[in-house]
């Protein structure tokens, strides 16, 4: 009788263990299927948004993707960068028309706010620095450098404050330098690896500090800085905000 009870207990134990393993297996199986389904959806949604040529429409398409992952957030920022450049072109077209100066200042303020929001988005993404892949980190820092540089330009345009503009330029240099350090750690194409390096070297090669130092008057200093900044705006003076990352989402 005791032996039979022991056998029943052992059989019940193994039956329970088998049941738990079966449940675990099915849970893992369905979780894997859900992950694959989510990854397939993300890839399709990203590819669809990537194909949109209008930047604002593309941003809206990216923003509708859930879950919102860093790869998508980066794409939003890259499209927003081109929207910012379009806003800058509109502002520059107003320079020759004295009747549009009030509108121009308002547009500059709007662009500043837009860039500040982009900078905040960059910082928010980088709060999860340890969990981010390097191929996203370098692009975010490179883009932050571009944002800082454009902020320097519009700060000078709006406030005529060369000192504040120089601080922003130095911040841009720091961001490009971090991007270089990160991109050099990963296996990536030489073209992509050189993007932050080109940005950094182009900014250094302009020797904006020397131009300001040799200028004799405040007017000359201001004009030197203005000309330097105009030549340095990313995607206008040769910069690039970073090549798009691959559409493939890691499992």
N, C-alpha and C positions, 0 to 999 in steps of 0.2 A: 504493500500500500504506500509506504514511504517512498519506495523507488519509483512508483508510478507518478506520485505527486511531483517528485523531482524531475522526471521526464516531461511532465506537463509544463512545469515552470520553465525548463530549458527550451522546450518547443515554443512556448509563449514568448519568451525573450527573443529568440531568433526570428519569430514571426513578426514581432514588433519592430525589431531591428530592420528586417527586410522591408516592412511597410514604410519606416522612416526613410530608408535609402530610396525607395520608390518615389515617395513624395518629393524628396530632395532632387532626385533626377528630373522629375517632371517640372518642378519649379525652375530649375536651372535651364531646362530645355525651352520653356516658354519665355523666360527672361532673355535668353539668347535670341529667340525668334523676334521678340519685341525690339531688342537692340538692333537687329538686322533690319527690321521694318522701319525703325526710326532713322537709321543711317541711310537707307534707300530713299526715304522721304527727304531727308536733308540734302542729299546729293542732287536729287531731281529739282528741289526748290532752289538751291544755290545755282545750279546750271541755268535754270529758267531766268533767275534774276540777273545772272552774269551776261545773258544775251541781250538784255535791255540796254539800248544805247542812251536813252535819256536818263541823266544821272538822278534827278529828283524822283522819277518813276521807279528807278532801280532801288533807291533808298527805301521807298515805301514797300517795295516787294521784299527786300531783305528784312525790314522791320516786322513783317507779318509772319516770318519764319519762327516756329517754336519747336523745340526749345532754342533760346537765343544762346548760341555758343560763340566763343572768341573768334573763330574763323569768320562768322557772319558779322560780328561787331567790327572786325577789321575791314571787311568789305564796305560796310556802311561808311566808315571813316574815310576810306579811299575815294569813294564816290562824293562824299561831302567836301573833300579837298577840291575836286574839280568844280563843284558848285561854288565854293569860295572864290576860285580863280575867275569864274564867270561874273561873280559879283564885283570883283576887282576891276574887270574890264569895263563894266558899266560905270563904275566910279570914275575911271580914267577918261572915259568919253565925255564926262561932264566938265573936265578941266577948262576947256576953251570957252564954255558958255557961262558968263557971269551971272545970268539969271537962274542958273541951276545950282549955285553954290550952297544954298541952304539945303536943298535936296541931297547934294553931294555929301555934306557933313552928316546928314541923317543916315545916308547909305553906309558911310564909313562906320558910324556907331553900330549899325545893324550888323555889319561884317565883323566888327570887333566882338560883339556878343556871340555871333555864330562861331567864331574861332575859339572863344573862351569855352563854349559848350563842347566843342571838339576836344579841347585840351582836357576838360573834365572827364570826358569819355575815355580818353587815353589813360588817365590816371586811374579810373575805375577798373579798367581791364587789367592794369598792371598790379592791382592790389592782390591778385591771385598769382603773383610772379612765380612762385615755386611750382605751381601746377601748369604753367603755360609752357608750350614748346618754344624753343629758341627761334624757330622760323616765324613765330608771331611776335615775340619780344623785340627782335631787331627792327621789324617793320613798324611797330608802334613807336619805338624811340626815334626812328628815322622820320616818321610822320610828325612826331612832336617837334623835332627840329625844324621841319618845314613850316609848321604852324607858328612857332616862335619867330621865325624869320619874317613871315607875312605880318605878324603882329607888330614887329619892329617897324615895318614899312608904313602901316596905317597909323601907328602911334606917332611917327614922325609927321605924317601927312595931317593928322588931326590936331596934334598938340605942339608940333614944331619943337619937340624935346629930344635933341640928339643924345643926351646922357641916358635917358630912359630907353631909347632905341638901342644904344650900345649894350646895355644890360641884357636886353632880349636877344641880341645877336650872340653874346657870349653864352647865354642859355642854349641857343640853337647849336652852337659848337659842342657844348657838353652832351647834348642829346645825340648828335651825329657820332661823337666819339664812343658813346656807350653802344650805339648800333653797330659800329665797326667791331668793337670787342666781342659782341654777341655773335654777329654773322661769321666771324672768323673761327668760331667754335664748331660750326656745323658743316655738313657736306651739302653744298649748294653750288649752283652754276657760277662760274666766274663773273658773268654779267650781273647777276643779282648781288653777289658778294661785293662788287665794286660800287653799287649804288650809294650807300652811306659814305663810302670813302671819297667818291667823286663830289658829293655834296660838301663834305668837310673840306676837301682840298680846294674846291672852287671858292668857298667862303674865305679860306685862309689866303688864297692867291690874290684876292681883291685888295688885300692889305688896307682894309678900311681904316684901321687904327693909324697907320702911317699917313694916309691921306688927310686925316683930321689933324694930325700933329703938325704937318708941314703947311697947312692952310694958315694964312696970316690973319684973317678976320673971321668973325662969327658967321658972316654971310657965306664966305668961302667954305667954312667948315660944314655949314648946313647943306650947301649945294653938293659938296663932295659926298656927304653921307647919303643924300637923296639919290644921286647918280649911282652910288654903290649898291644901294638897296634895290633900285629899279633893275639893275643887272643881275641881282641875286635871287629874285623871286623864283621858287621852284616851278619847274615845268615851263617857265618863261625864259629864265637865264640858263637853263640846262639841267636843273635839278630834276629829281624824280621822287615821288612819294613812296615808292616801293612797288615791286612787281606783285601782282595778285598771287595769293597762295593757291596751291592745288585744290581742286574741288573735292578730291577724295577725302572722306572723313575717316579718321582713325577709329578702330573699334575699341 
